[in-house]
Amino acid sequence: MTPSMVGGNRLTLLRSGREYFPTLEDAIRSAQKEIFLEAYIYADDGTARRITRALLGAAGRGVAVHVLVDGFGSRDLMPPELGERLLLGGVKFLVFRPKVRWFHFRRRRLRRMHRKIAVVDGRVGFVGGINIIDDMNTPGQMPPRYDFAVRVEGPLAAVMREHAEKLWSRVAWVNLRRRWRASRQVASDARPVGSQQAALLVRDNVQHRADIEEAYLEAIEQAREEIILANAYFFPGKRFRRALVDAAQRGVRVVLLLQGRVEYALLHYASRALYGMLLDAGVEIHEYHRSFLHAKVAVIDGHWSTVGSSNIDPFSLMLAREANVVALDRTFAAELGLALRQALK
């Protein structure tokens, strides 16, 4: 599946929360018409409170602010009073699939909203793996999470706004908040601001079930020199594993940067069970132990790259709503590739 590339963009790589949150906060504070914010996790820590204050400030000056969080990802970290505070401050606040009961273990309950998107005035957008939670909000004393996001300016931001508005309006309808359905009258600024080509890929359970995985597979199958893939939760299906093995066997350098710390034991050891076949095929595997690796990124042949929310596991590739930006740009790929090589060291 070849993504529909959009030209005329300016892409800015953001490394972990130390770069992402100040940039996001500035965008929120400069908003004039509307804000869409989607997060799997919205915590109650210092970083999240800063973003909350910025959102309330925007709503207070008349900006239409829409916040959508996942009912499972945020259930233990986001206190009920935070949602009430947002609502009282004029923020439209919704929870995606709020009722989670472990004794009702049905597949549809696992269809979560895992994507992390923010769009401001249809002119600037953010996509990545970073939730609204401080990088230091981790077990024990360790360095901050290792993660990425991308700031998008240009025509692709208008595409992001369209996807955010569609999901928001659908959830508002389901939650009997029909008056909250976002206005489609807000005009996005689709004028070119740069020269970079990129596409937004989403995964849902209707029309876009395999878009992200197919884009990965096509890029891997076309690779001729090098694949560097960093992923927090790695348990790919047979097609994906076969594509990596085939690439290594035709002489492509295939490098995997995976989570070294045990966060979810079942997935961690399931992932390790794949190491033998991959190593035998010539795939390099590096485990990141400095802190929790939360990244979901890749660089292929120095010109194809992706940054997003999708892991390479059954949850992300078969069940959850995800969003990735794919770029065809050597400058952006070189910057992301440099960051990954530094992590590999």
Salt bridges, closest charged atoms under 4 A:
GLU19 OE1 - ARG15 NH1 3.38
GLU25 OE2 - ARG29 NH2 3.00
GLU25 OE1 - ARG50 NH2 2.79
GLU34 OE2 - ARG161 NE 2.59
GLU38 OE1 - ARG115 NE 2.49
ASP44 OD1 - ARG49 NH1 3.16
ASP70 OD2 - ARG112 NE 3.08
ASP76 OD2 - ARG75 NH2 3.52
ASP121 OD2 - ARG123 NE 3.90
ASP147 OD2 - HIS294 ND1 2.64
GLU153 OE1 - ARG10 NE 3.00
GLU153 OE1 - ARG151 NH1 2.82
GLU162 OE2 - LYS166 NZ 3.32
GLU165 OE2 - ARG184 NE 3.29
ASP189 OD2 - ARG191 NH2 2.63
ASP211 OD2 - HIS208 ND1 2.64
GLU214 OE2 - ARG239 NH1 2.84
GLU226 OE2 - ARG253 NH1 3.02
GLU226 OE1 - ARG341 NH2 2.34
ASP246 OD1 - ARG242 NE 2.99
GLU284 OE2 - ARG253 NE 2.85
GLU284 OE1 - HIS286 NE2 3.22
GLU287 OE1 - ARG272 NH2 2.83
GLU287 OE1 - HIS289 NE2 3.25
GLU322 OE2 - HIS114 ND1 2.85
GLU335 OE2 - ARG15 NH2 2.84
